[in-house]
Amino acid sequence: MSWMAGLWYIPRLFIYQTLNKDKPDVVDVMLLMQSRVIRIIATPALLASFFFGGLLLLIPGIFSAQSGWLHAKLSLVFVLAGFHGYLVSTHKRFLRLEYRHEASFYRVLNEIPTLLLIFIVFFVVLKPF
């Protein structure tokens, strides 16, 4: 949950920074908040998710022929990890005060973790294949 919270919050901070890029005091606060969320919450939670998820994969028979849902779920988790990496690289651009997109882009970006989470939960609960 902590990892997801970070993935939801970081794009919000991008939105606030983009909307206030002409206010250095606000930008400084947004950059500090982004750094802290990435360094203290999101990245450690990502590592913990992969560690404990890896332990779950040690359960005998988890990769049976009937576990296609697990492969789909893991694929989406890796997409989430890629999204995390994209947020970190965007934060690094923001540290250099490089703004490639408007706030509307980050509003759409903010919905990606929600959509992925919906599909991940769908695969885990219903096990469609």
Order of alpha helices (4+ residues) and beta strands (2+ residues): alpha-alpha-alpha-alpha-alpha-alpha
